[in-house]
């Protein structure tokens, strides 16, 4: 009946015992005493003598792994007289415990069931004064009802992750008042009893993600958890979910719900201390800072992948006596100059705002003016085609990451000038053809600039003063030539793939520069040298019989064409008056020497 062998067991709650598939795991209550000795692993098959099984637990060793096989039910009294820290069942054939299976157990702290065929929660009354954690995960529970989970006096953690639960009775947890973590995610719930959490005054985290909830009615009226996860449901009425005074809430995930709107009553006065709100993948159509204005500790607001096409400014109102009703440029000047000293200017402390994948078409000067402490702003994958040059003037000391990639921007209009805290600027996959003079002036801390997938034909001189720039991506543009002077001095990584470089003499100085230094490292070879003496291959349009090669004088590199050996009587067609055709062929300055029959050079 017993097959004993040596193995090492990871102590203090770990369930990893080599690579063996566990039936159930019993760890004696002294498991938190770390031991380096080998422990006994006992394989249990078809136990009929429970008394002998219990006696064996006390023979010699402190820690035991008992691998249970071949039976579908754990027998009555199978742990009689034993102090057990953890019982873990991990067997797809396991269907449950026999009635009064825990009878006589002295102490059981953790009861975990994974990947089983169990359809009901067993009777816990024999361990109600000791059990702290109960997990039924990846099993076949369809409901939670009856007395089996009632009056568990010290229970702190409940998890029913990934079952098929459709119903929870209102009195399921009656008398069980100490729960701190409750996870019922990945089930089939469409509603929950209104006062289900009422006894749980110590509740810290509740996870009801991936269900089919249509509404949440008074669920959090009597409790105040720190983390609430309601993502991937069918909730639509945001105002009814939360209640006034839920000031313990730190993280709130409502993503992947068909929520159409946020109002001033959704969060204000309810979760004023929350730091993280996820509303991505909903059906929101606007961003209005007034809806979050009382959330003074809000750090991150995720509005990705909604239908937002409008950013509403909090100051769009007119003056009537001491009240603002309309906000226009004249009133703005008045406020800034102190003409209206009694005006209170509200602002938000949101640090991370993400609105990726929405429908925003333009950025105006007033859109983010109240987000004065904004550190990261993502507007990737919108429809932005126009950017006001004064969109970000109030963020110069805070904004560190700005993502405007995958939009329709043709010009920045100087909107990022003097962003002295900016570290990363992402402008990939827009329609930018070039930059204004001093476009990036004042970006003294910038380390990474992403310009891939635009329409740039040259870098010009706009990047020269980015002394801390380390990463530059200009791949997949239309750049034909580059100069050493266009590359910032401290650049470490340069991405150039996908540009139609013209490998002529104008590129020679840049290529010499790349080959003479370890930095920057480029992603692909550029104009690979054909031999040891020249970096540029002879042009394919070199006149027959002439010798073409790159040379230079004190100021520049150019292509030299030597036709002295031909005894020419007239100028080759390549050097006749410029036409559209040969102007493309003569892609770099040419110095040529042609000798006629009379030995006179042209």
C-alpha positions as CSV (number, residue, x, y, z in Angstrom):
1,X,0.0,0.0,0.0
2,X,2.9,2.4,0.7
3,X,5.7,3.2,-1.7
4,X,8.3,5.5,0.0
5,X,11.0,7.4,-1.8
6,X,13.2,10.4,-1.1
7,X,12.5,13.9,-2.5
8,X,12.9,17.6,-1.6
9,X,9.8,19.6,-0.6
10,X,9.6,23.4,-0.8
11,X,8.4,24.5,2.6
12,X,5.9,27.1,4.0
13,X,3.0,26.8,1.6
14,X,4.7,25.9,-1.7
15,X,2.8,23.3,-3.7
16,X,5.6,22.4,-6.0
17,X,6.8,18.9,-5.3
18,X,9.2,18.1,-8.1
19,X,7.2,17.3,-11.2
20,X,4.7,14.9,-9.6
21,X,0.9,15.4,-10.1
22,X,-0.6,15.8,-6.7
23,X,-3.7,14.1,-5.5
24,X,-3.6,15.8,-2.1
25,X,-0.9,17.3,0.0
26,X,-0.7,17.2,3.8
27,X,1.8,19.5,5.6
28,X,2.1,19.3,9.3
29,X,1.6,22.4,11.3
30,X,5.3,22.9,11.9
31,X,6.0,23.5,8.2
32,X,7.3,27.0,8.6
33,X,10.4,25.6,10.3
34,X,12.8,25.5,7.4
35,X,14.6,22.2,7.1
36,X,17.3,21.1,4.6
37,X,16.7,17.4,5.2
38,X,14.9,15.1,2.7
39,X,11.3,14.5,3.5
40,X,9.2,11.4,3.0
41,X,7.0,11.2,0.0
42,X,4.3,8.6,0.3
43,X,2.1,7.4,-2.5
44,X,-1.3,6.4,-1.3
45,X,-3.5,3.9,-3.2
46,X,-6.9,2.5,-2.2
47,X,-6.6,3.2,1.5
48,X,-9.1,1.1,3.5
49,X,-7.4,1.3,6.9
50,X,-7.7,5.0,7.8
51,X,-6.3,4.3,11.3
52,X,-3.1,2.9,9.9
53,X,-2.9,5.9,7.6
54,X,-3.1,8.3,10.5
55,X,-0.5,6.4,12.5
56,X,1.9,6.5,9.6
57,X,1.8,10.3,9.6
58,X,3.5,10.4,13.0
59,X,6.3,8.0,12.1
60,X,9.6,9.9,12.2
61,X,9.3,12.7,9.8
62,X,7.8,16.2,10.2
63,X,6.7,17.0,6.6
64,X,4.7,14.6,4.4
65,X,3.5,14.7,0.9
66,X,0.7,12.3,0.3
67,X,-0.2,11.7,-3.3
68,X,-3.7,10.5,-3.5
69,X,-4.8,8.4,-6.5
70,X,-7.5,6.1,-7.7
71,X,-10.4,7.2,-5.5
72,X,-13.0,9.9,-6.2
73,X,-13.8,10.8,-2.6
74,X,-11.7,11.5,0.5
75,X,-13.0,9.3,3.3
76,X,-14.7,10.2,6.5
77,X,-12.3,11.0,9.3
78,X,-9.2,10.6,7.2
79,X,-7.4,13.3,9.1
80,X,-8.6,12.4,12.6
81,X,-6.3,13.6,15.3
82,X,-4.0,15.4,13.0
83,X,-2.8,19.0,12.9
84,X,-2.7,20.0,9.2
85,X,-1.4,23.3,7.8
86,X,-2.5,22.7,4.3
87,X,-4.6,20.2,2.4
88,X,-4.3,20.5,-1.4
89,X,-6.4,18.4,-3.8
90,X,-5.3,18.5,-7.4
91,X,-7.0,15.7,-9.3
92,X,-9.5,15.8,-12.1
93,X,-11.1,12.6,-10.8
94,X,-11.8,14.1,-7.4
95,X,-15.5,14.6,-6.9
96,X,-15.6,15.6,-3.3
97,X,-15.3,14.6,0.4
98,X,-17.5,12.1,2.1
99,X,-19.9,13.4,4.6
100,X,-18.1,14.4,7.8
101,X,-14.7,13.9,6.1
102,X,-13.1,16.5,8.4
103,X,-14.5,14.9,11.6
104,X,-11.9,14.6,14.3
105,X,-9.3,16.8,12.6
106,X,-7.5,18.9,15.2
107,X,-6.5,21.8,13.0
108,X,-6.7,22.6,9.3
109,X,-5.6,26.0,8.1
110,X,-5.7,25.9,4.3
111,X,-7.9,23.8,2.1
112,X,-7.2,24.1,-1.7
113,X,-8.9,22.2,-4.5
114,X,-7.6,22.6,-8.1
115,X,-8.7,21.1,-11.3
116,X,-11.3,18.8,-9.8
117,X,-14.7,17.4,-10.7
118,X,-16.2,18.6,-7.4
119,X,-19.7,20.1,-7.8
120,X,-20.3,21.0,-4.1
121,X,-18.5,22.7,-1.3
122,X,-18.0,20.1,1.6
123,X,-19.2,20.5,5.2
124,X,-16.7,22.8,6.9
125,X,-18.2,22.8,10.4
126,X,-15.4,20.6,11.9
127,X,-12.7,23.1,10.8
128,X,-14.7,26.4,11.3
129,X,-12.4,27.6,14.1
130,X,-9.1,27.0,12.2
131,X,-9.6,27.3,8.4
132,X,-8.2,30.6,7.1
133,X,-8.2,29.9,3.3
134,X,-10.6,28.0,1.1
135,X,-10.0,27.7,-2.7
136,X,-12.1,25.8,-5.2
137,X,-10.6,26.6,-8.5
138,X,-11.1,25.1,-11.9
139,X,-13.8,22.9,-10.7
140,X,-17.5,22.3,-11.5
141,X,-19.4,24.3,-8.8
142,X,-22.7,25.7,-10.2
143,X,-24.0,27.5,-7.0
144,X,-23.1,28.5,-3.5
145,X,-25.9,27.9,-1.0
146,X,-26.6,26.1,2.2
147,X,-24.8,26.1,5.5
148,X,-21.4,24.7,4.5
149,X,-19.7,28.2,4.3
150,X,-21.5,29.7,7.3
151,X,-20.0,30.6,10.7
152,X,-16.4,30.1,9.6
153,X,-15.0,32.4,12.3
154,X,-11.4,32.9,11.2
155,X,-11.8,32.6,7.4
156,X,-10.0,35.3,5.5
157,X,-9.7,34.1,1.9
158,X,-12.3,32.6,-0.4
159,X,-11.7,31.8,-4.1
160,X,-14.0,30.1,-6.6
161,X,-12.1,31.1,-9.7
162,X,-13.2,29.4,-13.0
163,X,-16.2,27.4,-12.0
164,X,-19.7,27.5,-13.5
165,X,-21.4,29.3,-10.7
166,X,-24.7,31.0,-11.6
167,X,-26.3,31.6,-8.2
168,X,-25.2,32.7,-4.7
169,X,-27.8,32.5,-2.0
170,X,-28.1,35.6,0.2
171,X,-27.3,33.7,3.4
172,X,-24.4,31.7,2.0
173,X,-21.8,33.4,4.2
174,X,-23.9,34.1,7.3
175,X,-21.8,34.3,10.4
176,X,-18.6,34.3,8.3
177,X,-17.5,37.8,9.0
178,X,-13.7,38.0,8.6
179,X,-13.2,37.6,4.9
180,X,-10.5,39.8,3.5
181,X,-10.1,38.5,-0.1
182,X,-13.0,37.2,-2.2
183,X,-12.5,35.9,-5.8
184,X,-15.4,34.6,-7.8
185,X,-14.1,35.6,-11.2
186,X,-14.6,33.5,-14.4
187,X,-18.0,32.2,-13.6
188,X,-21.5,32.8,-15.0
189,X,-23.1,35.2,-12.5
190,X,-25.7,37.7,-13.9
191,X,-26.5,39.2,-10.5
192,X,-25.4,39.1,-6.8
193,X,-27.5,39.5,-3.7
194,X,-27.5,43.2,-2.6
195,X,-26.2,42.6,0.9
196,X,-23.8,39.8,0.1
197,X,-20.8,41.6,1.5
198,X,-22.6,43.3,4.4
199,X,-20.9,41.2,7.1
200,X,-17.4,41.6,5.6
201,X,-16.1,44.7,7.4
202,X,-12.5,43.7,6.8
203,X,-12.8,43.1,3.0
204,X,-9.7,44.2,1.2
205,X,-10.1,42.8,-2.3
206,X,-13.1,41.6,-4.3
207,X,-12.7,40.1,-7.8
208,X,-15.8,39.5,-9.8
209,X,-14.2,39.8,-13.2
210,X,-15.3,37.7,-16.2
211,X,-18.9,37.1,-15.3
212,X,-22.1,38.3,-16.9
213,X,-23.2,40.8,-14.4
214,X,-25.9,43.2,-15.7
215,X,-26.0,45.4,-12.6
216,X,-24.6,45.8,-9.1
217,X,-27.2,46.9,-6.7
218,X,-26.2,47.9,-3.1
219,X,-23.3,45.4,-3.2
220,X,-20.8,47.7,-1.7
221,X,-23.2,49.7,0.5
222,X,-21.9,48.2,3.8
223,X,-18.3,47.4,2.9
224,X,-15.3,49.4,1.8
225,X,-12.7,47.2,0.0
226,X,-9.3,48.5,-1.2
227,X,-9.4,46.7,-4.6
228,X,-12.6,46.2,-6.7
229,X,-12.3,44.3,-9.9
230,X,-15.5,44.2,-12.0
231,X,-14.0,44.0,-15.5
232,X,-15.3,41.9,-18.3
233,X,-19.0,42.0,-17.3
234,X,-22.2,43.6,-18.9
235,X,-22.5,46.6,-16.6
236,X,-23.9,49.8,-18.0
237,X,-25.0,52.0,-15.1
238,X,-21.8,53.3,-13.6
239,X,-23.5,55.6,-11.1
240,X,-25.2,52.7,-9.2
241,X,-22.0,50.7,-8.5
242,X,-20.3,52.8,-5.9
243,X,-21.6,54.6,-2.8
244,X,-20.6,57.8,-1.0
245,X,-17.7,57.5,1.5
246,X,-15.9,54.5,0.0
247,X,-12.6,56.2,0.8
248,X,-10.6,53.0,1.2
249,X,-10.8,52.1,-2.5
250,X,-7.4,52.3,-4.1
251,X,-7.9,50.4,-7.3
252,X,-11.0,50.1,-9.4
253,X,-11.2,48.1,-12.6
254,X,-14.4,48.6,-14.7
255,X,-12.8,47.8,-18.1
256,X,-14.5,45.7,-20.8
257,X,-18.1,46.7,-19.8
258,X,-20.6,48.4,-22.2
259,X,-20.6,51.6,-20.0
260,X,-21.8,54.5,-22.2
261,X,-21.0,57.5,-19.9
262,X,-19.3,58.8,-16.8
263,X,-21.1,61.5,-14.9
264,X,-20.2,63.8,-12.0
265,X,-21.9,61.3,-9.6
266,X,-20.0,58.3,-10.8
267,X,-16.8,58.8,-8.7
268,X,-16.9,62.2,-7.0
269,X,-17.6,62.0,-3.3
270,X,-17.5,58.2,-3.5
271,X,-13.9,57.0,-4.1
272,X,-12.0,60.2,-3.5
273,X,-8.8,58.4,-2.5
274,X,-8.6,56.0,-5.4
275,X,-5.3,56.0,-7.3
276,X,-6.1,53.7,-10.2
277,X,-9.2,53.6,-12.4
278,X,-9.5,51.4,-15.5
279,X,-12.3,52.2,-17.9
280,X,-10.7,50.9,-21.1
281,X,-12.7,49.0,-23.7
282,X,-16.0,50.6,-22.7
283,X,-18.3,52.8,-24.8
284,X,-17.4,56.2,-23.5
285,X,-17.7,59.1,-25.9
286,X,-16.0,62.0,-24.0
287,X,-13.4,62.9,-21.5
288,X,-14.5,65.5,-19.0
289,X,-12.1,66.2,-16.1
290,X,-15.1,67.4,-14.0
291,X,-16.1,63.8,-13.7
292,X,-12.9,63.1,-11.7
293,X,-12.2,66.4,-10.1
294,X,-12.7,65.3,-6.5
295,X,-10.3,62.3,-6.9
296,X,-7.3,64.2,-5.5
297,X,-5.0,61.1,-5.4
298,X,-5.9,59.7,-8.8
299,X,-2.6,58.6,-10.3
300,X,-3.6,56.6,-13.4
301,X,-6.7,56.9,-15.6
302,X,-7.0,54.3,-18.4
303,X,-9.5,55.3,-21.1
304,X,-8.0,53.2,-23.9
305,X,-10.2,51.9,-26.7
306,X,-13.4,53.7,-26.1
307,X,-15.3,55.9,-28.6
308,X,-14.0,59.3,-27.2
309,X,-14.0,62.0,-29.8
310,X,-14.4,65.0,-27.5
311,X,-12.3,66.4,-24.7
312,X,-14.4,68.8,-22.6
313,X,-12.6,71.5,-20.7
314,X,-13.8,72.2,-17.2
315,X,-13.8,76.0,-17.8
316,X,-16.2,76.2,-20.7
317,X,-18.6,78.5,-18.9
318,X,-19.8,82.3,-18.9
319,X,-19.1,84.9,-16.2
320,X,-22.1,86.0,-14.3
321,X,-21.1,88.1,-11.3
322,X,-18.8,85.8,-9.3
323,X,-19.6,82.6,-11.3
324,X,-17.9,81.4,-14.4
325,X,-20.3,80.5,-17.2
326,X,-18.1,80.9,-20.3
327,X,-14.4,80.6,-20.6
328,X,-12.8,82.4,-23.5
329,X,-9.4,83.9,-24.2
330,X,-10.3,87.3,-22.9
331,X,-11.5,85.8,-19.6
332,X,-8.4,83.7,-19.5
333,X,-6.2,86.8,-19.8
334,X,-8.2,88.4,-17.0
335,X,-7.7,85.4,-14.7
336,X,-4.0,85.2,-15.5
337,X,-3.5,88.9,-14.9
338,X,-5.3,88.8,-11.5
339,X,-8.4,90.8,-12.6
340,X,-10.6,88.2,-11.1
341,X,-8.9,87.5,-7.7
342,X,-11.7,85.5,-6.2
343,X,-11.7,82.7,-8.9
344,X,-10.7,79.3,-7.7
345,X,-8.9,77.3,-10.4
346,X,-9.4,73.6,-10.2
347,X,-6.9,71.1,-11.4
348,X,-6.3,67.4,-11.3
349,X,-3.2,65.5,-10.0
350,X,-3.6,62.6,-12.5
351,X,-0.2,61.4,-13.4
352,X,-0.9,58.8,-16.1
353,X,-3.6,59.4,-18.7
354,X,-4.1,56.9,-21.5
355,X,-6.6,57.4,-24.3
356,X,-5.2,55.0,-26.9
357,X,-7.5,53.8,-29.6
358,X,-10.2,56.5,-29.5
359,X,-11.5,59.0,-32.1
360,X,-9.9,62.2,-31.0
361,X,-9.3,64.4,-34.2
362,X,-7.5,67.4,-32.8
363,X,-5.6,68.7,-29.7
364,X,-6.5,72.2,-28.5
365,X,-4.6,74.5,-26.2
366,X,-7.2,74.0,-23.4
367,X,-7.6,70.3,-23.5
368,X,-5.1,69.3,-20.8
369,X,-4.6,72.6,-19.0
370,X,-5.9,71.3,-15.7
371,X,-3.7,68.2,-15.7
372,X,-0.7,70.2,-14.5
373,X,1.1,67.2,-12.9
374,X,0.7,64.8,-15.9
375,X,3.7,62.6,-16.3
376,X,2.6,60.2,-19.0
377,X,0.1,60.9,-21.8
378,X,-0.8,58.3,-24.5
379,X,-2.9,59.3,-27.4
380,X,-1.8,56.6,-29.7
381,X,-4.0,55.3,-32.5
382,X,-6.5,58.2,-32.6
383,X,-7.5,60.4,-35.6
384,X,-5.4,63.4,-34.6
385,X,-4.6,65.5,-37.6
386,X,-4.1,68.9,-36.0
387,X,-2.2,69.9,-32.9
388,X,-2.2,73.3,-31.4
389,X,1.2,74.6,-30.6
390,X,0.1,75.5,-27.1
391,X,-1.4,72.1,-26.2
392,X,1.2,71.3,-23.5
393,X,2.7,74.5,-22.1
394,X,1.6,73.8,-18.5
395,X,3.3,70.4,-18.4
396,X,7.0,71.4,-18.9
397,X,8.1,70.4,-15.4
398,X,6.3,67.0,-15.2
399,X,5.5,65.4,-18.6
400,X,8.0,62.5,-19.1
401,X,6.3,60.4,-21.8
402,X,4.3,61.6,-24.7
403,X,2.9,59.1,-27.2
404,X,1.2,60.5,-30.3
405,X,2.0,57.6,-32.6
406,X,-0.4,56.1,-35.2
407,X,-2.3,59.3,-35.9
408,X,-2.5,61.7,-38.9
409,X,-0.2,64.5,-37.7
410,X,1.6,66.5,-40.4
411,X,3.2,69.1,-38.2
412,X,3.9,69.5,-34.5
413,X,3.5,73.2,-34.6
414,X,6.1,73.5,-31.9
415,X,3.9,71.8,-29.3
416,X,6.8,70.0,-27.6
417,X,9.2,72.8,-27.3
418,X,10.7,73.4,-23.9
419,X,9.3,70.2,-22.4
420,X,12.2,70.1,-20.1
421,X,11.2,66.9,-18.3
422,X,10.3,64.9,-21.4
423,X,12.2,61.6,-21.6
424,X,10.4,59.7,-24.4
425,X,8.6,61.1,-27.4
426,X,6.8,58.7,-29.7
427,X,5.6,60.1,-33.1
428,X,5.7,56.9,-35.1
429,X,3.4,56.3,-38.0
430,X,2.1,59.7,-38.6
431,X,2.4,61.9,-41.8
432,X,5.3,64.1,-40.8
433,X,7.5,65.3,-43.7
434,X,9.8,67.6,-41.8
435,X,10.3,69.8,-38.7
436,X,10.2,73.5,-38.0
437,X,13.5,75.1,-37.1
438,X,14.2,74.5,-33.4
439,X,11.3,72.1,-33.3
440,X,12.9,70.3,-30.4
441,X,14.4,73.2,-28.6
442,X,14.5,72.8,-24.8
443,X,14.1,69.0,-24.7
444,X,17.2,68.8,-22.5
445,X,16.3,65.4,-20.9
446,X,15.0,63.5,-24.0
447,X,16.5,60.0,-24.2
448,X,14.3,58.3,-26.8
449,X,12.6,59.6,-30.0
450,X,10.5,57.4,-32.2
451,X,9.9,58.7,-35.8
452,X,9.4,55.4,-37.6
453,X,6.9,55.2,-40.4
454,X,6.6,58.9,-41.3
455,X,7.4,60.7,-44.6
456,X,10.7,62.3,-43.6
457,X,13.1,63.0,-46.5
458,X,15.8,64.5,-44.2
459,X,16.6,65.0,-40.6
460,X,17.9,68.5,-41.1
461,X,19.4,70.2,-38.1
462,X,16.5,69.8,-35.7
463,X,18.1,67.0,-33.7
464,X,21.5,68.5,-33.2
465,X,20.9,70.0,-29.7
466,X,19.4,66.8,-28.2
467,X,22.5,66.1,-26.2
468,X,21.0,63.3,-24.1
469,X,19.3,61.5,-26.9
470,X,20.2,57.8,-26.8
471,X,17.7,56.1,-29.1
472,X,16.5,57.4,-32.4
473,X,14.2,55.5,-34.7
474,X,13.8,56.9,-38.2
475,X,13.2,53.6,-40.0
476,X,10.6,53.3,-42.7
477,X,10.8,56.9,-43.9
478,X,11.9,58.4,-47.2
479,X,15.4,59.6,-46.2
480,X,17.9,59.5,-49.1
481,X,21.0,60.8,-47.4
482,X,22.4,61.6,-44.0
483,X,25.2,63.7,-42.6
484,X,27.3,63.2,-39.5
485,X,26.3,66.6,-38.3
486,X,22.6,65.5,-38.1
487,X,23.3,62.9,-35.5
488,X,23.3,63.8,-31.8
489,X,26.7,63.3,-30.2
490,X,25.6,60.8,-27.5
491,X,23.3,58.7,-29.6
492,X,23.7,54.9,-28.8
493,X,21.0,53.3,-31.1
494,X,20.0,54.4,-34.6
495,X,17.3,52.6,-36.6
496,X,17.5,53.2,-40.3
497,X,15.9,50.1,-42.0
498,X,13.4,50.8,-44.7
499,X,14.8,54.1,-46.1
500,X,15.7,54.5,-49.8
501,X,19.3,55.6,-49.2
502,X,21.2,56.8,-52.2
503,X,24.6,55.3,-51.7
504,X,26.6,58.0,-53.4
505,X,29.5,60.3,-52.5
506,X,27.3,62.5,-50.4
507,X,26.8,59.6,-48.0
508,X,30.5,58.9,-47.7
509,X,31.3,61.2,-44.7
510,X,28.4,59.7,-42.8
511,X,29.4,56.1,-43.6
512,X,33.0,56.9,-42.6
513,X,31.6,58.2,-39.3
514,X,29.6,55.0,-38.7
515,X,32.6,52.8,-39.5
516,X,34.9,54.7,-37.2
517,X,32.9,54.5,-34.0
518,X,31.0,52.0,-31.9
519,X,28.2,54.4,-31.2
520,X,25.6,54.7,-32.5
521,X,24.8,51.0,-33.2
522,X,22.6,50.8,-36.3
523,X,20.0,48.1,-36.9
524,X,21.0,47.2,-40.5
525,X,24.1,47.6,-42.6
526,X,24.1,50.9,-44.7
527,X,25.8,51.0,-48.1
528,X,28.0,48.0,-47.3
529,X,31.5,48.7,-48.7
530,X,32.5,46.5,-51.6
531,X,36.2,46.5,-50.9
532,X,38.9,48.0,-48.7
533,X,39.4,51.2,-50.6
534,X,36.0,52.6,-51.3
535,X,32.8,52.8,-49.3
536,X,30.7,53.5,-52.4
537,X,30.4,51.2,-55.4
538,X,31.1,52.8,-58.8
539,X,27.9,54.3,-60.2
540,X,26.1,52.1,-62.7
541,X,25.7,55.2,-65.0
542,X,29.4,55.8,-65.3
543,X,30.3,56.6,-69.0
544,X,31.7,53.5,-70.7
545,X,35.5,53.6,-70.6
546,X,35.7,56.3,-67.9
547,X,36.7,55.7,-64.3
548,X,34.4,57.0,-61.6
549,X,35.3,57.2,-58.0
550,X,34.6,59.2,-54.8
551,X,37.1,61.9,-53.8
552,X,37.1,65.1,-51.7
553,X,38.6,68.5,-51.3
554,X,38.8,70.6,-48.2
555,X,35.1,71.1,-48.0
556,X,33.2,68.2,-49.4
557,X,33.1,64.8,-50.9
558,X,32.1,64.3,-54.5
559,X,32.3,61.8,-57.4
560,X,35.2,62.2,-59.8
561,X,34.9,60.9,-63.4
562,X,38.2,60.4,-65.3
563,X,37.7,59.9,-69.1
564,X,41.3,60.9,-70.1
565,X,42.1,57.5,-71.7
566,X,39.3,57.7,-74.3
567,X,40.6,60.3,-76.7
568,X,37.1,61.9,-76.8
569,X,36.2,64.5,-79.4
570,X,33.0,65.7,-77.6
571,X,31.4,65.8,-74.2
572,X,29.7,62.5,-73.1
573,X,25.9,62.8,-73.1
574,X,25.9,62.3,-69.3
575,X,27.4,65.8,-68.9
576,X,25.3,67.7,-71.4
577,X,22.8,70.3,-70.2
578,X,20.7,68.9,-67.3
579,X,17.5,67.2,-68.1
580,X,15.0,65.6,-65.8
581,X,16.5,62.2,-66.7
582,X,20.2,62.9,-66.2
583,X,19.6,65.2,-63.2
584,X,18.4,62.0,-61.4
585,X,21.5,60.2,-62.7
586,X,23.8,62.9,-61.4
587,X,22.9,62.3,-57.8
588,X,26.0,63.9,-56.2
589,X,28.5,66.7,-57.1
590,X,30.7,65.5,-60.0
591,X,34.2,66.6,-60.9
592,X,35.1,65.3,-64.3
593,X,38.2,65.2,-66.4
594,X,37.8,64.6,-70.2
595,X,40.7,64.6,-72.6
596,X,40.1,65.1,-76.4
597,X,42.2,64.0,-79.3
598,X,44.2,67.3,-79.2
599,X,44.9,66.5,-75.5
600,X,43.1,69.6,-74.3
601,X,41.1,68.9,-71.1
602,X,37.5,69.9,-70.6
